[in-house]
């Protein structure tokens, strides 16, 4: 591990020596050419594509995309300032080395490279990381050393001086950016809700203000109308008011009388209905009693047998009740007979009197 870091430092010193020399940098820039597909294929060995130290100012995305076997891509020690948005189409890349370039930032959609496990961004000019980096759930190794990161991100990333610290950097950065993304989303929703609430409040306050204005205008018009009216008009209004009061009083009294009439008619109807029900119940019960008594007189032996059995089963003095009922019915029949006879006699007398008086008057007229 120490030998590997010494080699990185040696290469970094050599690169820095080259970039500090203005003449050599201009010479290298003038010599920069765009790699062709054949040149890119020549640099592929098994699954590793080594494009380091090629003075690249642009990434040959199309050429790399045609090499589906290239899962380990080394673009270190070039002149890259930015990555194109199409760089994320290289989804086959598992290990990516972008160290010792001049990258200022990564594409916002960099998180779409979901197969990425190893990312080396050592010695660039990156000051901010895209939030989409939180979607790299497979990332296991990340080096952000010697980048002008913000204090918060640098403290999360750590020193990245060995493999264990680079592995911790990958975990911590992905988790940190996930939390930041979640916090930003919550803040956006909160502001959206507040904006919606403020809009509702403004609409409500506008409606209330409009109602208040209409009410004030109505009161002002009413006050102005009262000032313009003359004493004569006020007298006329008072007379009209008195007439309306009389009319209202008469109408209220007529309404009260009609209500009393309706109440009295309703009461009379109820009384009549109750009286009819009572009379009918009395008539039906009387008829049933008479029928039972007549049957008991006609079938006296069967009735005694029935009453004896019923009295034994129920334990009630049914014979005594039957005897009392029979006696009572006989008395009622006697009284009714006497009353009916008296009514018939009275009717005959009345008819006879009226018939005789009518006959005498007819005779006198003749």
C-alpha positions in Angstrom: 0.0 0.0 0.0 2.8 2.4 0.9 4.6 1.7 -2.4 1.4 2.5 -4.3 1.0 5.9 -2.6 4.7 6.7 -3.3 4.1 5.9 -7.0 1.0 8.2 -7.0 3.1 11.0 -5.3 5.9 10.6 -7.9 3.5 10.8 -10.8 1.8 13.8 -9.2 5.1 15.6 -8.9 6.0 14.9 -12.5 2.5 16.1 -13.7 2.8 19.3 -11.6 6.3 19.9 -13.0 4.8 19.7 -16.5 1.8 22.0 -15.8 4.0 24.6 -14.1 6.1 25.0 -17.2 4.1 27.4 -19.5 6.0 26.4 -22.6 5.6 22.7 -22.2 1.8 23.1 -21.4 1.3 25.1 -24.6 3.2 22.6 -26.5 1.1 19.8 -25.0 -2.1 21.7 -25.8 -1.1 22.2 -29.4 -0.3 18.5 -29.6 -3.7 17.4 -28.1 -5.7 15.3 -30.6 -9.0 13.5 -30.3 -8.5 9.8 -30.0 -10.1 7.6 -32.7 -11.8 4.3 -32.1 -8.7 2.4 -33.2 -6.5 4.2 -30.8 -8.9 3.6 -27.9 -9.2 -0.1 -28.8 -5.4 -0.4 -28.8 -5.4 0.8 -25.1 -7.9 -1.9 -24.0 -6.4 -4.9 -22.2 -8.9 -7.4 -21.0 -11.4 -5.3 -19.0 -9.1 -2.3 -18.4 -9.0 0.7 -20.6 -6.0 2.9 -19.8 -6.4 6.4 -21.2 -4.1 8.1 -18.7 -1.4 10.6 -19.8 -3.1 11.2 -23.1 -3.6 15.0 -22.8 -7.4 14.5 -23.2 -9.5 17.7 -22.9 -12.7 15.7 -23.8 -13.7 12.2 -22.9 -14.2 10.0 -26.0 -17.6 8.8 -24.7 -18.8 7.2 -28.0 -15.6 5.3 -28.4 -15.6 4.0 -24.8 -19.3 3.1 -25.1 -18.5 0.8 -28.0 -16.2 -1.2 -25.8 -18.6 -3.1 -23.6 -15.8 -5.0 -22.0 -14.2 -1.9 -20.5 -15.4 -1.9 -16.9 -12.2 -0.5 -15.5 -11.5 2.9 -17.1 -8.4 5.0 -16.2 -8.7 8.7 -17.3 -6.1 10.0 -14.8 -3.5 12.7 -15.5 -5.3 14.5 -18.4 -6.6 18.0 -19.0 -10.2 17.3 -18.3 -12.1 20.3 -16.9 -15.6 18.8 -17.1 -17.4 15.7 -18.0 -20.1 15.7 -20.7 -23.7 14.9 -19.7 -23.5 11.8 -21.9 -20.8 10.4 -19.7 -23.4 8.6 -17.6 -24.3 6.4 -20.6 -21.1 4.4 -19.8 -23.1 2.3 -17.3 -20.8 -0.7 -17.7 -18.0 1.1 -15.7 -17.3 -0.4 -12.3 -13.9 1.3 -11.6 -13.3 4.8 -12.7 -10.0 6.8 -12.2 -10.3 10.6 -12.8 -7.5 11.6 -10.5 -5.0 14.4 -11.4 -7.3 16.3 -13.7 -8.8 19.8 -13.5 -12.4 18.8 -13.0 -14.5 21.6 -11.3 -17.6 19.5 -10.8 -19.3 16.3 -11.8 -22.5 16.1 -14.0 -25.7 16.4 -12.1 -26.9 13.1 -13.4 -23.7 11.3 -12.3 -25.7 9.1 -9.9 -27.1 7.2 -12.9 -23.8 5.2 -13.1 -25.3 2.7 -10.6 -22.7 -0.1 -11.3 -19.8 2.1 -10.1 -17.9 0.6 -7.1 -14.6 2.5 -7.2 -14.2 6.2 -7.9 -10.9 8.1 -7.7 -11.2 11.9 -7.8 -7.9 12.7 -6.2 -6.2 16.0 -7.0 -8.9 17.9 -8.9 -10.7 21.2 -8.4 -14.0 19.9 -7.2 -15.7 22.1 -4.6 -19.2 20.6 -4.7 -20.7 17.2 -5.3 -24.0 16.5 -7.1 -26.9 15.2 -4.9 -27.3 12.3 -7.4 -24.1 10.8 -6.0 -26.3 9.6 -3.1 -27.8 7.1 -5.6 -24.5 5.2 -6.0 -25.5 2.5 -3.5 -22.8 0.1 -4.9 -19.9 2.6 -4.3 -17.3 1.0 -2.0 -14.2 3.2 -2.6 -14.0 7.0 -3.0 -10.9 9.3 -2.8 -11.6 13.1 -2.6 -8.2 14.1 -1.3 -6.7 17.4 -2.5 -10.0 19.0 -3.6 -11.2 22.4 -2.5 -14.3 20.9 -0.8 -16.5 22.8 1.6 -15.7 22.3 5.3 -18.9 20.2 5.9 -18.2 17.8 3.0 -14.5 17.6 3.8 -15.2 16.6 7.4 -17.6 13.9 6.2 -15.1 12.6 3.6 -12.2 12.3 6.0 -8.5 12.2 5.1 -8.7 9.3 2.6 -5.0 8.4 3.3 -5.5 4.6 3.1 -7.9 2.0 1.8 -10.0 1.8 5.0 -10.5 5.6 5.0 -11.4 5.6 1.3 -14.0 2.9 2.0 -15.4 4.9 4.9 -15.4 8.0 2.7 -17.7 6.2 0.1 -20.2 5.1 2.8 -20.2 8.5 4.6 -20.6 10.6 1.4 -23.4 8.5 0.0 -25.2 8.6 3.4 -24.6 12.4 3.9 -25.9 13.3 0.4 -28.9 11.1 0.9 -29.7 13.1 4.1 -29.1 16.4 2.4 -31.4 15.4 -0.4 -34.1 14.4 2.0 -33.8 17.6 4.0 -34.0 19.7 0.8 -37.1 17.8 -0.3 -38.8 18.3 3.1 -37.9 22.0 3.0 -39.3 22.3 -0.5 -42.6 20.7 0.6 -42.8 22.9 3.7 -42.3 26.0 1.6 -44.9 24.8 -0.9 -47.4 24.2 1.9 -46.6 27.6 3.4 -47.1 29.2 0.0 -50.5 27.5 -0.4 -51.5 28.5 3.1 -50.5 32.1 2.5 -52.5 32.1 -0.8 -55.6 30.8 1.0 -55.2 33.4 3.7 -54.9 36.2 1.2 -58.0 35.0 -0.6 -59.9 34.8 2.7 -58.7 38.2 3.8 -59.6 39.7 0.4 -63.2 38.3 0.7 -63.5 39.6 4.2 -62.3 43.0 3.2 -64.7 43.1 0.3 -67.6 42.2 2.7 -66.6 45.0 5.1 -66.4 47.6 2.2 -69.9 46.6 0.9 -71.3 46.8 4.5 -69.7 50.3 5.0 -71.1 51.5 1.6 -74.6 50.2 2.5 -74.5 52.0 5.9 -73.2 55.2 4.2 -76.0 55.1 1.6 -78.6 54.5 4.3 -77.3 57.5 6.4 -77.3 59.8 3.3 -80.9 58.7 2.5 -82.0 59.5 6.0 -80.5 63.1 5.8 -82.2 63.9 2.5 -85.7 62.9 3.7 -87.9 65.9 4.7 -90.2 66.1 7.8 -93.2 65.6 5.7 -91.8 62.4 4.3 -91.0 61.4 7.9 -94.6 62.1 8.8 -95.8 60.1 5.8 -93.5 57.3 6.8 -94.8 57.4 10.4 -98.4 57.2 9.1 -97.5 54.4 6.8 -95.8 52.7 9.7 -98.9 53.1 11.8 -101.1 51.7 9.0 -98.7 48.9 8.6 -98.9 48.3 12.3 -102.7 48.2 12.2 -102.6 45.9 9.2 -100.1 43.7 10.9 -102.2 43.7 14.1 -105.3 42.8 12.2 -103.6 40.1 10.2 -102.0 38.7 13.4 -105.5 38.6 15.1 -107.0 36.9 12.1 -104.2 34.4 12.2 -104.8 33.8 15.9 -108.5 33.3 15.3 -107.9 30.9 12.5 -105.4 29.0 14.7 -108.0 28.8 17.5 -110.6 27.5 15.1 -108.2 24.9 13.7 -107.3 23.8 17.2 -111.0 23.6 18.3 -111.9 21.7 15.2 -109.0 19.3 15.8 -110.1 18.8 19.4 -113.7 18.2 18.4 -112.6 15.6 15.8 -110.5 13.8 18.4 -113.3 13.7 20.9 -115.7 12.3 18.4 -113.2 9.6 17.3 -112.6 8.5 20.9 -116.3 8.5 21.7 -117.0 6.3 18.6 -114.3 3.9 19.6 -115.6 3.6 23.2 -119.1 3.0 22.0 -118.1 0.4 19.5 -116.0 -1.4 22.1 -118.9 -1.4 24.5 -121.3 -2.7 21.9 -118.9 -5.5 20.8 -118.2 -6.6 24.4 -121.9 -6.6 25.2 -122.7 -8.7 22.2 -119.9 -11.1 23.0 -121.1 -11.4 26.6 -124.7 -11.9 25.6 -123.6 -14.6 23.1 -121.5 -16.4 25.6 -124.3 -16.3 28.2 -126.9 -17.5 25.8 -124.6 -20.4 24.8 -124.1 -21.3 28.4 -127.8 -21.3 29.0 -128.4 -23.5 25.9 -125.5 -25.9 26.6 -125.5 -25.8 30.4 -124.0 -29.2 30.9 -121.1 -28.7 28.4 -120.4 -25.3 29.9 -120.2 -26.7 33.5 -117.8 -29.4 32.3 -115.7 -26.9 30.4 -115.6 -24.5 33.4 -114.7 -27.3 35.8 -111.8 -28.4 33.6 -110.6 -24.9 33.1 -110.9 -24.1 36.8 -108.8 -27.2 37.6 -106.1 -26.3 35.2 -105.8 -22.6 36.0 -106.7 -22.6 39.7 -109.1 -19.7 39.2 -112.7 -19.6 40.5 -114.1 -19.6 36.9 -117.5 -20.9 38.0 -118.0 -18.1 40.4 -117.0 -15.6 37.7 -119.4 -17.2 35.3 -122.3 -17.1 37.8 -121.7 -13.5 38.7 -121.5 -12.6 35.0 -124.7 -14.4 34.3 -126.5 -12.7 37.2 -125.2 -9.3 36.1 -126.2 -9.9 32.5 -129.7 -10.9 33.6 -130.1 -7.8 35.6 -128.8 -5.7 32.7 -131.3 -7.4 30.4 -134.1 -6.7 32.8 -133.1 -3.1 33.1 -132.7 -2.8 29.4 -136.1 -4.4 28.8 -137.8 -1.9 31.2 -136.0 1.0 29.6 -136.8 -0.1 26.1 -140.5 -0.6 27.1 -140.7 2.8 28.6 -139.1 4.4 25.5 -141.5 2.5 23.3 -144.4 3.7 25.4 -143.2 7.3 25.4 -142.8 7.1 21.6 -146.3 5.7 21.2 -147.7 8.4 23.4 -145.8 11.1 21.5 -146.9 9.6 18.1 -150.5 9.4 19.3 -150.6 12.9 20.6 -149.0 14.3 17.4 -151.3 12.3 15.2 -154.4 13.3 17.0 -153.4 17.1 17.1 -152.7 16.9 13.4 -156.0 15.2 12.6 -157.9 17.8 14.7 -156.2 20.7 12.9 -157.0 19.1 9.5 -160.7 18.7 10.5 -160.9 22.3 11.6 -159.5 23.5 8.4 -162.1 21.5 6.5 
